[in-house]
């Protein structure tokens, strides 16, 4: 019996059979034609699907790939479009149009390697294409900038401006001209070109930021405000733009306007917590702490019974902690955490409580919280930052860097992470990397005060005062003349005797509401006069400060010390006697009097005054230090040591007194006792490089066990990139003792040359020379060491004599 097939089924089977006979290229072409029809109908979404079907059948379909990339570019999906264009030029390297698109895209984000690669290829294919000419000018202009070829740079910019007549919408040409004009004598000339660029790409952050910069340079206050408002609308997620908006309000003394802006950004009280906490911080800093508390209480009430209320309660507890209510604050956080479900927020609150435990010297409890938070979420940023801090303190910078990199993957713009990374790199001896992170922290914080001060100090310590000044000037603009920034900038300027600029800063500080900055301004005025050798005028100004100090004796101390340095000893003594007659019980005045008597050689009177002060206030450190110095100068070492011992009983954690004690023990060749003291100093502040050097040096020189040597190495790694000769000697000797003699040599040579009268530095280099077979050099250094060590009971002396005898016998 014949089985019949229905006609419709037969037709379907025939169609399928025909389709099955088509090649992949034919199917790809059908999908492409379908996509083009959909594009003509305005249905790009379905067209993209059809184009992806093309690629599944023919990955080398040029028109489909180009069409797909073009649609993505028009939609603003630049990263994905760029990838598609890249694939095209890998398959078809001679596509000049695509090469130009890639070069222009790379130019827009400053990726000059890609501009060079694709731009040069496009120029080689056809140098006469107008867009290729623009790319060629851009490459030439950058080369001129890097070579600082001023005339050539101007010529190229002029050629670009001329070419704009033929290509008015070419942003590459516009950017060349804008850059050149903005770096010239009249930056405002760039504004018309910027306006055209913004008409072409109104949502360009780059061009909007450049316009803002021009308006600021022109001191167009209203223009800056209006443009910032438009930028906030254009870039609602950009926190730096919002910060600039707030700073603008503050620069106009418009605190109400800044507050209104922040409240508008935050929205309803039950909205996201981050913007509302920004309001809290603002109220605390710009109003007062009570205003910040009131804001938090309102937020707790509005969010009662929610996790958001828990977070605001935690911040209230933090304010309590800062105000000295430590037990109440810790208890409040314990209550919040007791019923909270595990979440990012509860882990962050754990980190807040851990910081409280850390600040109250309960590190074990802090570690428990951090470990728990990281067990729940190994990427928790706040917990990782705390753990990294402890690792840095423990001289484990490598582990700290790993923890911080993990944190940074979650919060790439966190300035605190960058600051901690800088500390870790510095501890590891990677000074360049530390500086790079400090620079990034300044940028991420929008030239924040703390970050800028920290980076400026780093640069100044590196012998780069001009760079430090530049950082402080940027911070000055960003912070609306923050007094701390102004004071730091003035200190740099004073060192360079740029008195006019210091005088301008002093005038601004005088208007501060804080007395400490007003006094700083007055001291700057006096320093300017003294720096210009106007001694009498400077003393008169200091006298006026002292007369008007109303109990604050800092100005009087400056005046007296300046008079003594200027040889006006009798005037200084008379001034003090007058003030003491008015206030005979004043401890600061009596301390100053004792110091002056010591300088005048009236040692008995000075000693009596200092001992009386110590009896009255045993926990005052300065009288102890002054009395110790006086007794040492008198040759009364035992009495001086007794004063320090008594001082340490009253002040067991005084770093200054511990330093004096350690130095005394070292001079007495009581090395193990000195090491114990240096351990105490280092435990109080492991970031102190001098403490690190002294402890590592003592461990490597006076201990022979492997554990002490490894500890010395971990402590001393940070010293390898620092300049002081003592640091070089310490690190070099540790490397020598670890068996790395060749690596140690340059450090030991720098140390011995920089410390020509230090017997141990000469000994260390001599030992290295001897091990390396440089006999004549070793003999010379051993002889120098023995000569310098005469009269001292150094254990290395016998080794030096023995090695010297061996070396001279062998010759």
C-alpha positions in Angstrom: 0.0 0.0 0.0 1.5 3.3 -1.1 1.9 6.0 1.6 0.8 9.4 0.4 2.4 12.6 1.5 0.1 15.7 1.8 1.0 18.5 -0.5 1.8 21.1 2.2 4.1 18.7 3.9 5.7 17.9 0.5 6.3 21.6 -0.1 7.9 22.1 3.4 10.2 19.1 2.9 11.2 20.5 -0.4 12.0 23.9 1.0 14.0 22.3 3.8 15.9 20.2 1.3 16.7 23.2 -0.8 17.8 25.2 2.4 20.0 22.3 3.4 21.7 22.5 0.0 22.7 26.2 0.6 26.2 27.0 1.5 27.0 29.0 4.7 28.0 31.9 2.6 24.6 31.9 0.9 22.8 31.7 4.2 25.0 34.6 5.6 24.1 36.7 2.6 20.4 36.1 3.1 20.7 37.1 6.8 22.6 40.2 5.7 19.9 41.2 3.2 17.3 40.7 5.8 19.2 42.9 8.2 19.5 45.7 5.7 15.7 45.5 5.0 15.1 45.8 8.8 17.5 48.8 9.0 15.6 50.5 6.2 12.4 49.9 8.2 14.0 51.5 11.3 14.1 48.2 13.2 17.8 48.2 14.3 17.3 45.7 17.2 16.1 42.9 15.0 18.7 43.9 12.4 21.5 43.3 14.9 20.1 39.8 15.6 20.2 39.1 11.9 23.7 40.4 11.6 24.9 38.1 14.4 23.3 35.3 12.4 25.5 36.4 9.5 28.7 36.0 11.7 27.6 32.5 12.7 27.7 31.5 9.0 30.4 33.7 7.7 32.7 35.4 10.2 34.5 37.2 7.4 31.5 39.0 6.0 32.9 42.6 5.6 29.7 44.5 5.0 27.9 42.8 7.9 30.7 43.4 10.4 31.1 47.1 9.3 27.3 47.7 9.5 27.1 46.0 12.9 30.0 48.1 14.3 28.5 51.3 12.8 25.2 50.8 14.5 26.9 50.2 17.9 29.0 53.4 17.4 25.9 55.4 16.6 24.3 54.1 19.7 27.2 55.2 21.9 28.4 51.6 22.6 32.0 52.6 21.8 33.8 49.8 23.6 31.9 47.0 21.8 32.0 48.9 18.5 35.8 49.4 18.8 36.2 45.6 19.2 34.2 45.0 16.1 36.3 47.4 14.1 39.5 45.8 15.4 38.3 42.5 14.2 37.6 44.0 10.8 41.2 45.4 10.3 42.6 42.1 11.5 40.7 40.4 8.6 41.1 43.3 6.1 44.1 45.4 7.1 43.8 47.9 4.2 40.4 49.3 5.2 41.4 53.0 5.4 37.9 54.1 6.7 38.0 51.6 9.5 41.6 52.5 10.4 40.6 56.1 10.7 37.6 55.3 12.9 39.9 53.4 15.2 42.5 56.1 15.2 39.9 58.8 16.0 38.3 56.7 18.7 41.7 56.1 20.3 42.5 59.8 20.0 39.3 60.7 21.9 40.5 58.7 25.0 44.2 59.6 24.7 45.4 56.1 23.7 48.3 57.3 21.7 49.7 53.8 21.0 46.5 52.9 19.1 46.4 56.3 17.4 49.9 55.7 16.2 49.2 52.1 15.0 45.9 52.7 13.1 46.6 56.3 12.2 49.9 55.5 10.5 48.3 52.6 8.7 45.5 54.9 7.3 48.0 57.5 6.2 50.1 54.9 4.4 47.0 53.6 2.6 45.9 57.1 1.4 47.6 60.2 2.9 45.4 62.6 0.9 42.1 61.7 2.7 41.2 64.8 4.8 40.7 62.8 8.0 44.0 61.1 7.5 45.6 64.6 7.2 44.0 65.4 10.6 45.5 62.3 12.3 48.9 63.1 10.8 48.8 66.6 12.3 47.7 65.2 15.6 50.7 62.7 15.7 53.1 65.5 14.6 51.7 67.8 17.3 52.1 65.3 20.1 55.7 64.6 19.0 56.4 68.4 19.1 54.9 68.6 22.6 57.0 65.7 23.9 60.1 67.2 22.4 59.2 70.7 23.7 59.6 72.1 20.2 57.6 75.3 20.8 57.9 76.8 17.3 57.1 73.5 15.5 54.1 73.0 17.8 52.8 76.5 16.9 53.2 75.8 13.2 51.3 72.5 13.4 48.5 74.1 15.4 48.3 76.9 12.8 48.1 74.2 10.0 45.3 72.4 12.0 43.3 75.7 12.3 43.6 76.3 8.6 42.5 72.7 7.8 39.4 73.2 10.0 38.0 75.4 7.2 37.8 72.3 5.0 36.8 70.0 7.9 34.7 72.1 10.4 33.3 69.0 12.2 36.7 67.3 12.7 37.2 67.0 16.4 40.8 65.9 16.0 41.7 69.2 14.4 39.6 71.1 17.0 41.4 69.4 19.9 44.9 70.3 18.5 43.9 74.0 18.3 42.1 73.9 21.7 45.2 72.4 23.4 47.6 74.9 21.8 45.5 77.9 22.7 44.9 76.8 26.3 48.6 76.4 26.9 49.2 79.9 25.3 49.2 83.4 26.8 45.4 83.9 26.1 43.7 80.6 27.0 40.3 82.2 26.5 40.9 82.2 22.8 40.2 78.5 22.9 36.6 79.1 24.0 35.0 79.5 20.5 36.5 76.2 19.4 35.3 74.5 22.6 31.8 75.8 21.9 31.9 74.2 18.4 33.2 71.0 19.9 30.4 70.9 22.4 27.8 71.5 19.7 29.1 68.4 18.0 29.4 66.3 21.1 27.4 68.0 23.9 27.8 65.0 26.3 31.6 65.0 26.2 33.0 65.1 29.7 36.4 66.1 28.3 35.2 69.3 26.5 32.8 70.2 29.3 35.6 70.0 31.8 37.9 72.1 29.6 35.2 74.8 29.3 34.8 74.8 33.0 38.6 75.3 33.4 38.5 78.2 31.0 35.6 79.9 32.8 37.5 79.5 36.1 40.7 80.9 34.7 38.7 83.9 33.5 37.2 84.3 37.0 33.7 84.1 35.5 32.0 83.1 38.7 28.5 83.1 37.4 29.6 81.3 34.2 31.3 78.6 36.3 28.1 78.1 38.4 25.8 77.9 35.3 28.1 75.5 33.5 28.5 73.2 36.6 24.7 73.0 36.8 24.5 71.9 33.2 27.3 69.3 33.8 25.4 67.9 36.9 22.4 67.4 34.6 24.6 65.8 31.8 26.6 63.6 34.2 24.3 62.7 37.1 26.5 59.8 38.2 29.8 61.7 38.2 30.7 62.4 41.8 33.6 64.7 40.9 31.3 67.0 39.0 28.9 67.1 42.1 31.9 67.8 44.4 32.9 70.7 42.1 29.3 72.0 42.3 29.5 72.0 46.1 32.9 73.7 46.1 31.5 76.4 43.9 28.7 77.1 46.3 31.2 77.2 49.2 33.5 79.5 47.2 30.6 82.0 47.1 30.1 81.6 50.9 26.8 80.0 49.9 26.5 77.3 52.5 22.7 77.2 52.2 23.0 76.7 48.4 25.5 73.8 48.9 23.2 72.2 51.5 20.1 72.6 49.2 22.1 70.9 46.3 23.0 68.0 48.5 19.5 67.6 49.8 18.1 67.6 46.3 20.6 64.9 45.3 19.7 62.8 48.4 15.9 63.1 47.9 13.4 61.5 50.3 14.7 60.6 53.7 13.9 56.9 53.0 16.1 56.9 49.9 19.6 55.5 49.4 21.8 56.0 52.4 25.0 57.2 50.6 23.6 60.6 49.5 22.0 61.2 52.9 25.3 60.4 54.7 26.9 63.1 52.4 24.4 65.5 53.8 25.3 64.4 57.4 29.0 65.0 56.7 28.3 68.4 55.2 26.1 69.5 58.2 28.8 68.3 60.6 31.7 70.1 58.8 29.9 73.3 57.7 27.4 73.8 60.5 28.4 71.9 63.6 28.3 68.4 65.2 24.9 69.0 66.7 23.5 69.7 63.2 25.0 66.4 62.0 23.5 64.5 64.9 20.1 66.1 64.3 20.2 65.0 60.7 21.1 61.4 61.7 18.3 61.3 64.3 15.8 62.4 61.6 17.0 59.7 59.3 16.7 57.1 62.0 13.2 58.1 62.8 12.2 58.2 59.1 13.6 54.7 58.5 12.6 53.1 61.8 12.6 49.3 61.8 14.8 49.0 58.6 18.4 48.2 57.9 18.9 51.8 56.9 18.0 52.9 60.4 20.7 50.5 61.7 23.3 52.2 59.5 22.3 55.7 60.7 22.4 54.5 64.3 25.9 53.2 63.7 27.0 56.6 62.4 25.5 58.2 65.5 27.5 55.8 67.6 30.6 56.8 65.7 30.0 60.4 66.6 29.6 59.4 70.2 32.9 57.6 70.0 34.6 60.6 68.5 33.2 62.7 71.4 34.7 60.4 74.0 31.7 58.2 74.8 33.7 55.1 73.8 31.8 52.5 75.9 28.4 53.7 74.9 29.4 53.8 71.2 30.7 50.2 71.2 27.7 49.0 73.1 25.4 50.7 70.6 27.1 48.9 67.7 26.9 45.6 69.5 23.2 46.1 69.9 22.8 46.9 66.2 24.8 43.8 65.2 23.0 41.4 67.6 19.8 41.1 65.5 21.2 42.0 62.1 21.2 39.5 59.3 24.6 39.0 57.5 24.9 41.6 54.7 27.3 44.1 53.2 26.0 46.7 55.6 26.5 44.6 58.8 30.0 43.7 57.7 30.7 47.4 57.3 29.3 48.1 60.7 31.6 45.3 62.0 34.5 47.2 60.5 33.3 50.4 62.2 33.3 48.6 65.6 36.7 47.0 64.8 38.1 50.5 64.4 36.7 51.5 67.7 38.3 48.5 69.4 41.6 49.3 67.6 41.5 52.9 68.8 40.9 51.7 72.4 43.9 49.2 72.2 41.6 46.1 72.0 43.2 44.7 68.8 42.2 41.1 69.6 38.5 42.0 69.6 39.1 44.1 66.4 40.7 41.1 64.7 37.8 38.8 65.6 35.3 41.2 63.9 37.5 41.7 60.8 38.1 37.9 60.4 34.4 37.3 60.7 33.6 40.0 58.1 36.1 38.6 55.7 35.0 35.0 56.3 31.5 36.0 55.2 32.8 38.2 52.3 36.5 38.0 51.4 36.2 41.2 49.3 34.7 43.5 52.0 36.5 46.8 51.5 36.5 48.2 55.0 37.6 45.0 56.6 40.4 44.6 54.0 41.7 48.1 54.7 41.9 47.3 58.4 43.7 44.0 57.8 46.1 45.8 55.5 46.8 48.4 58.1 47.8 45.7 60.6 49.9 43.9 58.0 51.8 47.1 57.2 52.4 47.6 60.9 53.7 44.1 61.2 56.2 44.7 58.3 54.3 42.4 55.9 53.8 44.8 53.1 53.5 42.1 50.4 50.5 40.6 52.1 49.1 44.1 52.7 49.4 44.9 49.0 47.5 41.7 48.1 44.7 42.6 50.5 44.5 46.2 49.2 44.5 45.1 45.5 41.4 42.9 46.4 39.8 45.9 48.0 40.7 48.1 45.1 38.9 45.7 42.7 35.7 46.6 44.6 36.4 50.3 45.1 38.8 51.5 42.4 38.4 55.2 43.2 38.9 54.9 47.0 41.6 57.4 48.0 42.1 55.7 51.3 43.0 52.4 49.6 45.6 54.3 47.5 47.0 55.9 50.6 47.4 52.6 52.3 49.0 51.1 49.1 51.5 54.0 49.2 52.3 53.1 52.8 52.7 49.4 51.9 55.0 50.2 48.9 57.0 52.6 51.1 57.4 49.9 53.7 58.5 47.5 51.0 61.1 50.0 49.8 59.3 50.8 46.5 59.4 54.6 46.8 58.4 55.3 43.2 55.3 53.1 43.5 54.4 54.8 46.8 54.6 58.2 45.1 52.5 57.0 42.3 49.7 55.9 44.7 49.9 59.1 46.6 49.4 61.0 43.4 46.5 58.8 42.4 44.9 59.5 45.9 45.1 63.2 45.3 43.4 62.8 41.9 40.7 60.4 43.2 39.9 62.7 46.2 39.6 65.8 43.9 42.7 67.3 45.5 41.5 66.5 49.0 43.2 68.3 51.9 44.7 65.3 53.7 45.7 63.5 50.5 47.3 66.7 49.1 49.2 67.4 52.3 50.5 63.8 52.4 51.7 63.9 48.8 53.3 67.3 49.2 55.2 66.1 52.2 56.4 63.1 50.2 57.5 65.2 47.3 59.3 67.6 49.6 61.1 64.7 51.3 62.2 63.5 47.8 63.8 66.8 47.2 61.1 68.0 44.8 59.8 71.2 46.3 58.5 72.6 43.0 56.3 69.5 42.5 55.1 69.8 46.2 54.2 73.4 45.6 52.2 72.5 42.5 50.2 69.9 44.5 49.5 72.4 47.2 48.4 75.1 44.8 46.0 72.7 43.1 44.6 71.8 46.6 44.4 75.5 47.5 42.1 76.0 44.5 40.0 72.9 45.1 39.6 73.5 48.9 38.8 77.2 48.6 41.9 78.3 50.5 41.8 75.7 53.3 44.0 77.1 56.1 46.0 73.9 56.5 46.9 73.9 52.8 47.8 77.6 53.0 50.0 77.1 56.0 51.9 74.2 54.3 52.3 76.3 51.1 53.6 79.3 53.0 56.2 77.0 54.7 57.5 76.0 51.3 57.5 79.6 50.0 59.4 80.8 53.1 62.2 78.3 52.4 62.5 79.9 48.9 62.3 83.4 50.3 59.2 84.2 48.2 58.0 86.7 50.8 55.4 88.6 48.8 53.4 85.3 48.3 53.8 84.4 51.9 52.5 87.8 52.9 49.4 87.3 50.8 48.8 83.9 52.5 49.3 85.5 55.9 46.6 88.0 55.1 44.2 85.2 54.2 45.0 83.2 57.4 44.4 86.3 59.5 40.8 86.2 58.4 40.4 82.6 59.6 38.0 82.1 62.5 40.6 79.7 64.1 43.1 81.4 66.5 45.8 78.9 65.6 45.8 80.1 62.0 45.6 83.7 63.0 48.7 83.2 65.1 50.4 81.4 62.2 49.8 84.5 60.1 51.5 86.6 62.7 54.5 84.2 62.9 54.7 84.4 59.1 54.8 88.2 59.2 57.7 88.0 61.7 59.5 85.3 59.6 59.3 87.5 56.5 60.9 90.4 58.3 63.6 88.2 59.9 64.2 86.5 56.6 64.7 89.8 55.0 67.3 90.7 57.7 64.9 93.3 59.2 65.8 92.0 62.7 64.6 95.0 64.7 61.3 95.2 62.9 60.8 91.5 63.3 61.5 91.6 67.0 59.1 94.5 67.4 56.4 92.4 65.7 57.1 89.4 67.9 57.0 91.8 70.9 53.5 93.0 69.8 52.4 89.4 69.4 53.6 88.5 72.9 51.9 91.6 74.4 48.6 90.7 72.8 48.7 86.9 73.3 46.3 86.9 76.3 47.8 83.9 77.9 49.0 82.1 74.8 52.8 82.1 75.3 53.9 80.7 71.9 54.5 84.2 70.6 56.5 85.1 73.7 58.7 82.0 73.3 59.4 82.9 69.7 60.3 86.5 70.7 62.6 85.4 73.5 64.4 82.8 71.4 64.8 85.3 68.6 66.2 87.9 71.0 68.7 85.4 72.3 69.8 84.4 68.7 70.1 88.1 67.9 72.4 88.6 70.9 69.8 90.6 72.8 70.2 88.5 75.9 69.6 91.1 78.5 66.4 92.2 76.8 65.2 88.6 76.7 65.9 88.2 80.4 64.3 91.5 81.4 61.1 90.6 79.4 60.8 87.3 81.1 61.4 88.8 84.6 58.6 91.3 83.9 56.2 88.6 82.8 57.1 86.4 85.8 56.5 89.2 88.2 52.9 89.4 86.7 52.4 85.6 86.8 54.9 83.9 89.1 53.1 80.5 89.1 53.0 80.2 85.3 54.7 76.9 84.4 55.3 77.8 80.7 56.9 81.1 81.8 59.1 79.3 84.4 60.1 76.7 81.8 61.0 79.4 79.4 63.0 81.2 82.1 64.9 78.0 82.9 65.8 77.5 79.3 67.1 81.1 79.0 69.1 80.6 82.2 70.6 77.5 80.7 71.5 79.3 77.5 73.1 82.1 79.6 75.2 79.6 81.6 73.2 80.1 84.8 73.1 76.3 85.3 72.4 76.2 89.0 69.3 78.5 88.6 68.2 76.5 85.6 68.5 73.2 87.3 66.6 74.4 90.3 63.8 75.7 88.2 63.5 72.5 86.1 63.6 70.2 89.2 60.8 72.3 90.8 58.7 72.0 87.6 59.2 68.2 87.4 58.2 67.8 91.1 55.0 69.8 90.4 54.2 68.0 87.1 56.0 64.7 86.8 54.2 63.9 83.6 55.4 67.0 81.8 58.0 65.8 79.3 59.8 69.0 78.3 61.3 69.8 81.7 62.7 66.3 81.9 64.4 66.7 78.5 65.8 70.1 79.2 67.2 69.0 82.6 68.7 65.9 81.0 70.4 68.1 78.4 71.7 70.5 81.0 73.2 67.7 83.1 74.8 66.1 80.1 76.5 69.4 79.2 77.8 69.6 82.7 79.3 66.1 82.4 76.9 64.6 85.0 76.0 61.5 83.1 74.7 59.5 86.1 72.5 62.3 87.2 71.2 62.7 83.7 70.4 59.0 83.3 68.5 59.1 86.7 66.4 62.0 85.4 65.4 60.0 82.3 64.7 56.9 84.3 62.4 58.8 86.6 60.8 60.5 83.6 60.0 57.1 82.0 58.4 55.9 85.2 55.9 58.8 84.9 55.8 58.7 81.1 56.5 55.1 80.0 55.3 55.7 76.4 57.2 59.0 75.8 59.0 58.5 72.5 61.3 61.3 73.1 62.5 60.0 76.5 62.7 56.5 75.1 64.9 57.8 72.3 67.2 59.4 74.8 67.4 56.2 76.9 68.1 54.0 73.9 70.9 56.4 72.7 72.5 56.4 76.2 72.4 52.6 76.4 73.9 52.3 72.9 76.8 54.7 73.9 77.4 52.5 76.9 77.6 49.4 74.6 74.6 47.9 76.4 73.2 46.7 73.1 70.6 44.2 74.2 69.1 46.8 76.6 69.1 49.3 73.7 67.4 46.9 71.4 64.6 46.4 74.0 64.0 50.2 74.1 64.1 50.4 70.3 61.5 47.6 70.2 59.3 49.7 72.4 59.7 52.8 70.2 59.0 50.9 67.1 55.9 49.3 68.6 54.6 52.8 69.3 54.9 53.9 65.7 56.2 51.4 63.1 56.0 54.1 60.4 58.9 56.0 61.8 61.8 55.3 59.4 64.4 56.4 61.9 63.1 54.0 64.5 63.0 51.3 61.8 66.6 52.0 60.8 67.9 52.0 64.4 66.1 48.8 65.4 67.0 46.9 62.2 70.6 48.1 62.5 70.9 47.0 66.1 69.4 43.6 65.3 71.7 43.0 62.4 74.8 44.2 64.1 74.4 42.9 67.6 72.3 39.7 67.2 73.5 36.5 65.4 70.3 34.4 65.4 68.4 33.8 62.1 65.1 35.0 63.5 66.6 38.4 64.4 68.2 38.7 61.0 64.9 38.0 59.2 63.1 40.5 61.4 65.8 43.1 60.6 65.3 42.5 56.9 61.5 42.8 57.1 61.9 46.1 59.0 64.7 47.5 56.7 63.2 46.8 53.3 61.8 50.3 53.2 65.3 51.8 53.7 66.8 50.7 50.4 65.4 53.5 48.3 66.0 56.3 50.9 68.9 58.6 50.7 70.4 58.9 54.3 73.8 57.1 54.5 72.8 55.4 57.8 69.8 53.8 56.0 72.1 52.6 53.2 74.5 51.1 55.6 71.8 49.3 57.6 70.2 47.8 54.5 73.5 46.9 53.0 74.7 45.1 56.1 71.5 43.1 56.4 71.9 42.0 52.7 75.5 41.1 53.5 74.6 39.0 56.4 71.9 37.2 54.3 74.7 36.2 51.9 74.0 38.7 49.2 77.4 40.4 49.2 77.4 41.7 45.7 73.9 43.2 46.1 75.0 44.7 49.4 78.1 46.4 48.1 76.6 49.6 46.6 74.6 50.2 49.7 77.6 49.7 52.0 79.8 51.9 49.9 77.2 54.7 50.0 76.9 54.2 53.8 80.6 54.2 54.5 81.2 57.3 52.3 78.4 59.1 53.9 79.4 58.2 57.4 83.2 58.6 57.2 83.6 58.7 61.0 81.4 55.8 61.9 83.6 52.7 62.7 80.8 50.2 62.1 80.0 51.6 58.6 83.7 51.3 57.7 83.8 47.8 59.2 80.7 46.7 57.2 82.3 47.8 53.9 85.6 46.3 54.8 84.0 42.9 55.4 82.3 43.1 52.0 85.5 44.1 50.2 87.4 41.2 51.9 84.8 38.6 50.9 84.9 39.9 47.3 88.7 39.7 47.2 89.3 43.4 47.1 92.2 43.1 49.5 93.7 46.6 49.3 90.3 48.3 49.7 89.5 46.0 52.6 92.8 46.7 54.4 92.2 50.4 54.1 88.7 50.2 55.6 89.7 47.9 58.4 92.5 50.2 59.4 90.1 53.2 59.3 87.6 51.2 61.5 90.2 50.3 64.1 91.4 53.9 64.3 87.8 55.2 64.8 86.9 52.5 67.4 89.8 53.3 69.7 88.6 53.5 73.3 85.3 51.7 72.6 84.4 48.1 73.6 83.0 47.1 70.2 82.7 43.3 69.7 83.5 43.9 65.9 86.9 45.2 66.8 88.4 41.8 67.4 87.0 40.5 64.2 88.5 43.5 62.3 91.9 42.9 63.8 91.8 39.3 63.0 90.7 39.8 59.4 93.2 42.6 58.9 96.0 40.3 60.1 95.0 37.6 57.7 94.8 40.0 54.8 98.2 41.6 55.5 99.8 38.2 56.0 98.5 37.0 52.6 100.1 39.9 50.8 
